[in-house]
Amino acid sequence: MIYNFNLGIGWASSGVEYAQAYRANIFRKIGVEAKFIFTDMFPTENIEHMTANIGFTDDQVIWLYTFFTDTKIAPVSYTLKDLENTFGDRNYSFSRNGKTARYVFGSGNGDFCTAFLCDEESDRVHRVEHVSGGCLIKKDYFTYCKIYTEYYAPLDGNAHLYQRRYFNEDETVAYEEIVDGDSVMFKFPDKVLYSK
């Protein structure tokens, strides 16, 4: 097995990522198993969409943050209907503007969620930001299931990220990341790690 490490990837990737994708293709052709490990956080995109875009297959990609879960690298297939099914009996109004959809609950008391979609035509949901009483409280991230949630609290007039919870396919917690500014701590069932 050949392992390649890189910090990140994007829609405008550098020569490093294109060289890795070229190697990935060569390794596939000659039957050599290889994994390409990305260690950065990708909160505004699904890593699968960016890696597939330049030629990686999903089974060749490891994202550090989901490696310790049983979720797989996959395109987004979670939909607005899946999200709506989580609302239960709550009354809401719906509006959509391009790649964002908004659900406003109740009588406009500051409770709403905004779904960020993969593109302007589909109903595939990459992330959902939940606001309660006018304050951001959490963001959920999806592929074919919920892969992680970020939790926020108001601090000095801003939303302050204090925790991430990473899930298995059945939504059980695989591990947690406690965030305090630039300091992080990872809490696993059997250990605590004090840095990335």
N, C-alpha and C positions, 0 to 999 in steps of 0.2 A: 504494500500500500504506500502510495506517495501522498504526502500532506503538504499543502501550500497555504501559507498564512498571509492575510492582507487585512488592513484596517477596514476599508470600506469599498463601496462601489456606488455608482450613480448613473443617471441617464447620460451624462457626458463623462464617461469613464476615461481614465488616463491610459497611456500605453501599457502600464503595468497590468491592468485588468484585461486588456485585449491580448496581451501576451499570455496571460493565464488561460483565457478562453481558447487560444490557439493550442496551448499545451493540453488542455482538457480534451479537445477534439482529437489530437494526435494520440493521447493515451487511450481514448475510446476505440480508435481505429486499430491499435495494436493489442488491445485487450488487457491493458494495465489499469488496475483500479487506482483511482486518485480522488482525493477530497480537497476541496478549496474552502478554507475556513475564513470567515469574515468576522471581525471582532468589534466593529462599531455598532452603535445603536442606530436604527433606521425608523424613527417615529412617524415620518410623513409618507413613507412608501413601504410596500411589501418587497422584501429582498428578492423574492422569487421573480417578480416582474422584471427587475433590473438584471438579474443573472441570466434569466432565459433570453432576455433581449440581446445579449451579446454572445450567446451560444453555449452556456452551461446547461447541463441537464440537472433536474432537481435532485437526483440521487448523488450528484457530485458536490453539492453545496452543503456546508455546515455553517449555521449561524450560531455563534457562541451562546447567545441568549436562549435559544430553543434547544440547544444540544442536550441540556439536562432535563428535558421534558420528553414525552413520547409523541409530540406533534411533529409533523413532517413539513419539509419545505414544499409549499404548494401555492398555486395561484389563488386569489381571493374568489371564493364562491358564496360567502355569507351575504345574504340579501336584505333589502329593506323589509321584506315580509318576515324574514327570520327575526329581525330586530323588533318589528311590531308585535310579534308573538310573545315577546318578553314583557310587554306593557300591561298585560292582564286586562282588567276592567277600566283602566284609567282613560278618561276622555282627553282627546288631544286634537289640535289642528295641525295640518301638514302643509308645508310649502317646499318648493324645490327651485334652486337657482344654479343651473349648470352641474357642477360636481359636488354641491352641498345640498342636503335636505335637512329641514328643521321640523321638529315636533315640539309644539308648545302645549304644556299640560295645564289643565284647570283654567282659571280666569286671568292668566297673565301675571301671576305673582312672582315671576322670575324663575320658574321651573321649566326647563326645556332641555332638549338634547339636539345636537347637530351631528349628522352623519356625513362623513367625507367619503365620497364615492370614487371608484377607480377611473371613471371617465364620465363624460357628459351624457352618454346615451344609456348606460347600463344602470342596474339597481344593485350592483355589487358594492358592499360596504367594507372599506379598509379600517376605519376607526370611527368611534362615536365619542363625542365630548358631552358629558353630563353636567348641567348647571342647576343648582338648587338655591333659591333665594338670591339669585343674581351672582352666585359664587361658583366657579369651577370646582367640582368635587372629584371627578374622575374621568379618565379616558380609557375606553376599551379598544383593543386591537384584534383584528380578525384575519383569518385566511379561510379555511373550511370550518374552523371553530374559533372560539376566543383563545388567543395565544398569550396575551398578558393584559394587565390592567395597571394604570398609573393612578395613584391617589394624591389629591391636592388639598391644601388647607390655606385659608387667607393669611397672609403675613405681610405687614407693611403695605397694605393696599394691593397686593399682587397674589396670584395663585402660586403657591409654593409646593413643588413636588417633594413628597416625603417618603413614598414607598412605591415599589413595583411588585406585583405578584404575577408569577409565571405559572401557566396552567398546563395540565395534561389534556388529552383529547376529551376526557369525561368531565372536565372543569374542576378536577381536584387540584389542589395547589402542589406544584412540583418543588418550588422554592420561592424565596422572597428576597428582594433587594431593598435595603433601608438606605435612603438618600438624605444626606445633610450637606447641602451645597455641593462641594467637590468631593466630599468624603462619602464612600459607599461601604456597605457591609452586606454580605450575602448569607442568608440563613437557609441552610439545607436541613432535611430531616435528621441527618447524622453529624453535621458539622457547621461551624460558622467561619466564614472567610472574611477577613478585614480589608480586602482590596480586590480590585478587578484582577 
